[in-house]
Amino acid sequence: MKLPRRQFLHLAAGAAAAPVISRLAIAQTYPTRPITLVVPIAAGGAVDTAARIIAEKLQHKLKQSVVVENRPGAGSLIGTNFVAKAAPDGYTLLLMEPGAVLAKWLNKTVPFDVTTDFAPIAMVATSPLVLFAHPSVAAHDVKELIAYSKANPGKLSVGTPGVGTPHHLAAAWLNTAAQIAIAHVPYRGAAPALNDLLGGQIPLIWASPVAVMSYVEQGKVRMLGVSTQQRDRMLPQVPTVAESGVSGFDTANWFGIVAPARVPSEVVACVGQAIREVTELPDVQGRMSTLGFNLDFRDRDQFRELIIRDHHKYGAIIREAGIHPE
């Protein structure tokens, strides 16, 4: 049956307006049920603790329960892919960390594209990495370390929490940029690497500073350089690797919150504003500082830019270092 022109146009207009009405409804009612914040690493570490602090505060801002769900495994691939494939309704979010941007370059098969399968909401915080040395190491800073390594090839090794971590990338980047060959020793986490450094089984480690600072104060460990482009506000006395002769060196741990791609932009705006407000709370700033994090809020566009930039930057470093996907 052929519809009259006026009736056809009315129905067509209604169909076109339906998505708009639906999105407005979402914006006005979201959230109406608990939100799951997936953390793609095991419970108990600093990042997991930070996620729980943010979730706790988001509950008050969004007036809805925010449940942290740990889905570790495969270098964060399992939890990250779970969110990539989740319904884009704003009720399943991901605490994204650098493992997601490294995935493509370190794995032969990755079930998601970090640049297109997520809707960045906001970055929350960063944490510098520090190159720590056992007191027996002759070098007192990165310049001296590079000189020693060139004069004594094959004598030094550096521990990290594992292959594919930002710590691993820092080790690889220093080697290629300074044209040295410090052997990489991957551990199953930060704690065993630190234990071996303290025991003198390994001369160097890349680590987040918070767990190591007490040993620095006791004279059991020495800080050689910080990984970020600018000196860290909590470690102003420690020179950066970049100012120690490795121009452009800039890497760090960071985390932020993303949703599956195609989530309504109104949901992104709602959660993003809540995160902004949370990062401005003095008690959150204090608790994050205790964990070794600097609050560093960046909105959806700034966070997307960081994800894409780090994805390509780390890809180039990994290829240059001769690291092959497994």
N, C-alpha and C positions, 0 to 999 in steps of 0.2 A: 504494500500500500504506500502510495506516495504522499508524504506529509506536505501540508500547505507551507509556503515559504516562510511565513511569520512563525509558525510553530517549529519548523526546522531550526531557524536562527535562534529561537528561544532555548531549544534543547542544546544546541551547540554552545551557546554562551554559558549555559549551566554547567556543561561538561568541562569547559575550559576553566570555569571559576572553582570547580570542586577542589583541585589541588591547593589553590590559594586559601580557600575556606579551611581545608584540612590543616594546613600549616599554621593558620591563625589560631585554630583550636588548640594545636599543640603548644604554641607559644603562650597561650593564656592558661593552659592547665598543667604544663610540664613543671615538675614531675608529679605524677599521681601514684607512683609505686616505688619500691626500693630500687636504687641504682647499684649496679655491681661495678667496682673498680678492680680490674684484673691487673695483678702485679706478676710479670712473667719470670720472676726469680723467687728463690726459696724464702720462706719466712725467717725473720730473725736478724737480718742485716740492717745496715743504715738506710738503704733505699726503701726496704720494706717498712721500717719504722717511720720514715718520712711520709710514705704513702698513707699510713694509718693516722698520722697527725693531720694531713690534708683532708682525708675522708671524714675524720671527726668534726672538723670545722665546717666542711661543706654541708654536713647534715643540718647544722644550725642555719646556714645561709639559704639552703634550698628547701628547708623544712620537710625533709624526707630522708629516710635511712640510706646511708652509703656504705655498702658492705665490701670490704677488701677480700678478694679471692686470689690466692696464690696459685699460679699455673706454671711452675718452673719446668725446665727441660730443654734440651737441644740448643743451649746458648740463647735462651729467651724466645726461640722460634715458636714453641708450642703455645704459650700464652698470647704472643703477638698475633699469630695466625688465627687463634680463637676469636679475637676481637675483630680482625679483618673480615671474618666470615659471619659475624653476628648481625642481627637485625639493626639497621641504621635508625633506631628510634630514640637514642640517647640514654637507654637504660643499661647498656654495656659499654664501659669506657676502659681505656688502657692507660696505665702508667708507662709511657714510652721512655726508654733509656737508650744509650748509644748502640746496644746490641742490635737494635732494629735496623739502624742505618748501615751497620757492618755486614749484615746477614748475606746480602747478595754476593759480596766479594769473598766470603769465606766458606760458602756452601754451594755445592753444585746444583742443588735444587732448593729453591725457596718458594713457598706457596703464596707469597704476597709480594706486592710492590710497595715499598715504604713511601714512595713519592705520590702514589695515586690511590691507594686502597684505604687511606685514612683521612679524616678531617681533623687537622690540628685545632685544638681549643686554646691552650695556653701553656707556655713553659713556666715552670715553677722555680727551679733552683739549679745551681751549678756547684761543682766541687772540684778544686784543682787537684792535680796529681803532683806528687813530689818524688824526685829521685833521691832515695836514701842510700847511705853507704855505711858499711861496718867501719869502725875506727881504724882498722888495719889497712884500709885503702889509702894509698898515698895522696890521692887527689882531695882537695878541699872545696872544689867547685867544678862546674861542668867544663870550663876551659881546661883546667888541669887534668880532668878525667879524659878528655879527648886527646890531649897531648900524651898522656900515659898509655892510652889504648893504642895509639899509633906507634909508639915506641915498643910496646909489648903486645903484639898481636896474638890473640887467642888466650890471653891470660885472664880476662874478665868475663863474668857472666852476670845476668840480671834476672831476677825472679819477678813474675807477675801472677795475678790470680787465675790466669788461664789464657788459652788461645782465643782470640776474637774479642778480648776486653780492650777498653781504651788504654789500659796499661801496656798491653801487648803492642798496640799501635804506636804508643809513645816510644817503646823500645826499638821498634822497627824504623820509625821515623828518624830517631837520633842516629842510628847506624847509617842510613842512606844519606841523610843530610850532612853528617860530619865525616862521612867516608871512613867509618870505623867498623869493627866487627866484634861487638860484645854479644856473646851467645845468649839466646833467650831460653829461660828455663820456666816452663809453665807449671803452676801448682794448681791444686784443686781448692782454690780460694785464697783470700788474703792472709788469713791467720797462719797457715803452714809456711808461707813465704816469709812472713815476719819472724816466725820462730827460727827458721834456718838462718836468717840474717843475724839475729841476736846470738845464735850459736856459732857464727862464723863459717857455716857451711856454704854460704853464698855471699859474695861481697856487696851486691847491689840489689835493690828492689825498687820498683815503681809502686807507689801506694797512695791512698788517700791519707792526708796527714793526721786525722783525728785519732786513729788507733795507735799512732807511732809517737806522738808528741811527748808522752811521758818518758819514753826511752831516750829521746833527744835531750830532755832536761837532765836525765841521769848520766849523760855522756856515753851511752851505749850505742847510739846511732848518730850519724851526721847527715844534715840536709845539704844536698849539692845544688839543686835547682828546682824551680816550680814550672809546671807545664803550660800555664796560661800566658797570653801575650803581655798582660800587665801583671805586676806583682800583686799577690793576694793580700787583701786588706787584713787578714788574720796572721799573715806571715810577711810583713813588710820588709823584714831583714833578709829574706831569701831572694837572690836574683833569679830572674826567669832564664829559661834555656835560650830564649830568643836573644836576650841581651848578653848571653855568654858565648856568642859566636855562631848560633844556629838561627839565622834570620828566618822569620815567618813561623817558627815553631809555636803552635797554639793548639792544645787539645785539653779536654777536661771531661769529667763525668757531668752529665746533666740529666734532668728528667722533667717531663711535662705530661700533660693529659691530652689524649686524642680520642676520637670516636671513629666508628666505621665510616667510610666515605658515603656520601649521599645523605648523611644525617641532616635534618632541617637546620638551616642557618640560624633560625631563632633559638634552637637548643644550644648551639655553639655559643651564641651571644649570651644566653642565660648562664650557662656554666662558666664561661670565660669571665663574666663580671663577678660571679661568686668567688672564683679563684683569685681574681685581682684583690678583692676585699680581704680574703683569707691571708694573702701574702703581706698585707699591711698591718696585720695584728701583731703587737709587740711580743706576746707570748709565743706566737708561731716563729717569729724571727729568732727569739732566744733558744727555743727548742731545736730549730734547724741548725743554728750555730753550734750547738753542743754536738750535733751529729756530723759536723764538718761541712755543712752546706751553706752557701750564700744564696739568699733569696734573690731571684733574678726574673721577675715577671716579664713575659713577652706575650703580646696578643697573638691571635690566630695567624695573622699574616707574617709577623716577625718569626714565630715559631716554625711556620712552614718554610720560610727562607732558611732558617738554621738547619732543618732536617735535610733539605735538598743540598745545601752547601756542604754539610758534613758527609752526606752520602757520596758525593762526587770527590770531595777532598780525600776521604779515607780510601776510596777506590783507587785513586792515583797513588797513594802511599803504599797500599798493599801490593799493587802491581810492580811498583818500583823496587819494593823489598823482595820481590820474587816469591811472595806467599801465594800458594795455589789453593783454590777451593777444594774442600774435602767432601 
